[in-house]
Amino acid sequence: MMPGIGVLTQDTLWCFSQVKGTIEIGATEADIISTVEFNHTGELLATGDKGGRVVIFQREQESKNQVHRRGEYNVYSTFQSHEPEFDYLKSLEIEEKINKIRWLPQQNAAYFLLSTNDKTVKLWKVSERDKRPEGYNLKDEEGRLRDPATITTLRVPVLRPMDLMVEATPRRVFANAHTYHINSISVNSDYETYMSADDLRINLWNFEITNQSFNIVDIKPANMEELTEVITAAEFHPHHCNSFVYSSSKGTIRLCDMRASALCDRHSKFFEEPEDPSNRSFFSEIISSISDVKFSHSGRYIMTRDYLTVKVWDLNMENRPIETYQVHDYLRSKLCSLYENDCIFDKFECVWNGSDSVIMTGSYNNFFRMFDRNTKRDVTLEASRENSKPRAILKPRKVCVGGKRRKDEISVDSLDFSKKILHTAWHPSENIIAVAATNNLYIFQDKVN
Amino acid sequence: MGTMFARGLKRKSAEDGEDVEGGLAGAQAMPSYSLQRQSLLDMSLVKLQLCHMLVEPNLCRSVLIANTVRQIQEEMAQDGTWRVVAPQAAGRAPLDRLVSTDILCRSVREQEGERPGPDAGDGHTPDLVPGLATVPSAQALRSPQSSLWEVDSSRENRGGFQKSLDQIFETLENKTSGSVEELFADVDSPYYDLDAVLTGMVGSTQSGHGSGLQAFSSATAPPPSSSCRSDLGELDHAVEILVET
C-alpha cells in the first residue's frame, strides 16, 4: 500500500466499506456525530456525539485469507466523556456535545485523547487490560476485608489472564478556563502543551497542570458593544511548537508566534483575501466566515473552509490564497433562504489526505467533495444507505444548476438541507476516509485492484 | 427557486414618496429593494431575539447577524430612509414581511438600478444613486439605535440596556403601523408558517420525509423560531446574556 497516494485519476475509485450507527427509526438527537478523528497511525478512529459519548473504533489486523478486504474498524471502546451541566449563574445549560477530539501521539501501550465540550477539556486514557490479580491475602474473593485474626500466611496475588477489557479513564479535567464556547483544541508538537480556543480567547495548557492555563490570545473588546469579530478555529503548526494559526468570522487568518510575546494579540502574519466588490451583498461577511482551518501535514500550507469554498494558502503569501475550490457555488443565489433557515451558519470542516495532494469537505444532501490539487479534478460523492453494499463503488454525483436535468443529476431545489456532512476524517497514510452523516459514520476505502 | 412574491402580488404604494414609475424597473411583480431590505432587517432582529433559551446562544452566529443588521441600518441611514415613516398599509399580508427572493442575494452591481437614492423624495431615478459599490464600514456611521450591541454608557446595568432595546423597538415602531407587540404578533405567524410559505414555491419534487429548503429536520440545533415566544422579559434576558452584563 503506497502511503498517502491520493491522485484522483480515473484509477482511484472509492468504495463503501462500513457504516456505523442506527438506522433512522432508532435515532435520537444524542446520537448525532459531532466530531471524527483518526489517531496518528490510523489504527484508531474516534467519534464524539451530541450526547457526550465517545466511541473508538479499532482497525482489525489484516488477515491473509481476505486480502481484498482491508482491515475493518470495529468498536474498541465506548465511554461517556461529558455530561450535561447547568450554569447556575447564567441559568443556562452547558451542552454535553463533544465539539472536538484530538489524539495524542502514542508513547506507551495506552492511548490518550483530548475531548472537549463547550466549556471543559478532558484528557482520557484508553488502555487494555487482559490480566487480573487474584489471590489477595487480606481480602476475600468479593473484596471484603478478612478478619485479621484469621490470616496466618502471606500470599502474593497472582496475575491471571482474563477477557480483554478496554477501559477509559479520565486522567485530567481542564475546567473553568473558558467564558465562551470552545470551538477548537490542538495538541502542540512538543507533546507537552495544547491549546483550547473559544469565541474570544485562546488558552495554552500544560498536560500536567489543570488548575491554570496561559491566555495567549484575547480579542474580547473592552466594550462588548464593539464586538464584531470572533475566533472560529485554531491549530498549532505541525512541526514548529511556537507557531499557531487562528481564523475569524471575518474570513481572516492570523499566524502567531509565541516567542514574540506572552500575549499573542499581534500576529506575525495576517492572511486575508481582498473582497470582490462585484460580489458584495448583505451576506458577504457571513459566507466569508471561516468555519475550519487546518495545516497541511508538511506545515507549508493552511486550508480554510468558508461557506461556499475551500481555500489553500501558502504561509509565505498573505494577500491571497494560492488555490480556491468551489464546494457548492449553486447555493450563492439561495443565500437568503439559507439565512432564513440558519443553514448559512453551518460549520463545515475540511481535511487533507496524508500526502497533502487531495482535500475533502462536506456539503448538503449527504454529499461530500474531494479536490485533487495536482490534477485539479474534483468529485462529489454521497454517503447514503442506498450505496451501502460491501465494496460497492461510489458513483459520482452531480447537482444540476439550471436547464435540463439529466437522469442522474439532482436539482438544487431537491437537495435535503437537513442532511449535512460537517465532519470528515482522512486516514493519515492510506486512502480510507470516515464521513459523519448525522448519526451514521460511513467508512470508505479506495478500491484495491 | 424564483421569487415567492411573483404571483398575485399587488403593486405597493411607493415608500418615501418615490415615484413608482420612476424606475423600479423589473420589480413590477416583486417587492422593492427597500421593502426586502426592511424584511431582512426584521428577520435579523427576530433571529437575534429568538435565541435558544436553554442553552447559551451561539456567539458567532449572533455577531454575524448583528453585523448584518448594522450593515442594513447604515445603508438605510445613508439612503435617508432610516427615519422616514413609511406609510405601509396596515392590512398587508404577513407574507410581505418575508424575504426569500434573489434580490438581496444579488451583487451590488445588479442592484444598482433598483435602489432608492438618498433624495428619493425628489423623484430621482435610481440610476443617480451614488457610491453604491461598497457598504460603509462599521465605524463610518453609527446611529444610536443602530445596533443591538451598542448600548449607552451606563452599560453594565439592565436599565441601560433596557433603554437601548426600547430605542430599537421605537425605531421599528416608526416603520410599522402597529405597536411593538403587533410587530411580533405579525412576525410570529409568518415565521411559524415558513414551511407552508416555502412549500408553495420550492419545486414539486418534495419527498414524503420533507427534503428541500423548507423542511430541515431538528437533527441539528433546535430551530430557533418554533418554540420561543418573545416577550420583553425574555428578550432582556437573552440580550443580557449576549452582552454579558
Chai-1 contact restraints between the chains, C-beta under 6 A:
chainA,res_idxA,chainB,res_idxB,connection_type,confidence,min_distance_angstrom,max_distance_angstrom,comment,restraint_id
A,L92,B,E56,contact,1.0,0.0,6.0,A-B,restraint_1
A,E93,B,L54,contact,1.0,0.0,6.0,A-B,restraint_2
A,E93,B,V55,contact,1.0,0.0,6.0,A-B,restraint_3
A,E95,B,V55,contact,1.0,0.0,6.0,A-B,restraint_4
A,Y180,B,L59,contact,1.0,0.0,6.0,A-B,restraint_5
A,D199,B,L59,contact,1.0,0.0,6.0,A-B,restraint_6
A,M224,B,V243,contact,1.0,0.0,6.0,A-B,restraint_7
A,M224,B,E244,contact,1.0,0.0,6.0,A-B,restraint_8
A,E225,B,W149,contact,1.0,0.0,6.0,A-B,restraint_9
A,E225,B,E150,contact,1.0,0.0,6.0,A-B,restraint_10
A,E225,B,V151,contact,1.0,0.0,6.0,A-B,restraint_11
A,T228,B,N67,contact,1.0,0.0,6.0,A-B,restraint_12
A,V230,B,L59,contact,1.0,0.0,6.0,A-B,restraint_13
A,V230,B,C60,contact,1.0,0.0,6.0,A-B,restraint_14
A,V230,B,V63,contact,1.0,0.0,6.0,A-B,restraint_15
A,S249,B,C60,contact,1.0,0.0,6.0,A-B,restraint_16
A,S249,B,L64,contact,1.0,0.0,6.0,A-B,restraint_17
A,P277,B,A133,contact,1.0,0.0,6.0,A-B,restraint_18
A,S278,B,S107,contact,1.0,0.0,6.0,A-B,restraint_19
A,S278,B,R109,contact,1.0,0.0,6.0,A-B,restraint_20
A,N279,B,S107,contact,1.0,0.0,6.0,A-B,restraint_21
A,R280,B,V108,contact,1.0,0.0,6.0,A-B,restraint_22
A,S281,B,C105,contact,1.0,0.0,6.0,A-B,restraint_23
A,F282,B,T68,contact,1.0,0.0,6.0,A-B,restraint_24
A,F282,B,Q71,contact,1.0,0.0,6.0,A-B,restraint_25
A,F282,B,L104,contact,1.0,0.0,6.0,A-B,restraint_26
A,E285,B,N67,contact,1.0,0.0,6.0,A-B,restraint_27
A,I286,B,L64,contact,1.0,0.0,6.0,A-B,restraint_28
A,S333,B,D102,contact,1.0,0.0,6.0,A-B,restraint_29
A,S333,B,C105,contact,1.0,0.0,6.0,A-B,restraint_30
A,L335,B,C105,contact,1.0,0.0,6.0,A-B,restraint_31
A,C336,B,V99,contact,1.0,0.0,6.0,A-B,restraint_32
A,C336,B,S100,contact,1.0,0.0,6.0,A-B,restraint_33
A,C336,B,L104,contact,1.0,0.0,6.0,A-B,restraint_34
A,C336,B,C105,contact,1.0,0.0,6.0,A-B,restraint_35
A,S337,B,S100,contact,1.0,0.0,6.0,A-B,restraint_36
A,S337,B,L213,contact,1.0,0.0,6.0,A-B,restraint_37
A,N341,B,F216,contact,1.0,0.0,6.0,A-B,restraint_38
A,F345,B,R61,contact,1.0,0.0,6.0,A-B,restraint_39
A,D413,B,M1,contact,1.0,0.0,6.0,A-B,restraint_40
A,D413,B,V202,contact,1.0,0.0,6.0,A-B,restraint_41
A,D413,B,G203,contact,1.0,0.0,6.0,A-B,restraint_42
A,S414,B,T205,contact,1.0,0.0,6.0,A-B,restraint_43
A,D416,B,S211,contact,1.0,0.0,6.0,A-B,restraint_44
A,F417,B,L213,contact,1.0,0.0,6.0,A-B,restraint_45
A,F417,B,F216,contact,1.0,0.0,6.0,A-B,restraint_46
A,S418,B,F216,contact,1.0,0.0,6.0,A-B,restraint_47
A,S418,B,S217,contact,1.0,0.0,6.0,A-B,restraint_48
A,S418,B,A219,contact,1.0,0.0,6.0,A-B,restraint_49
A,T438,B,A219,contact,1.0,0.0,6.0,A-B,restraint_50
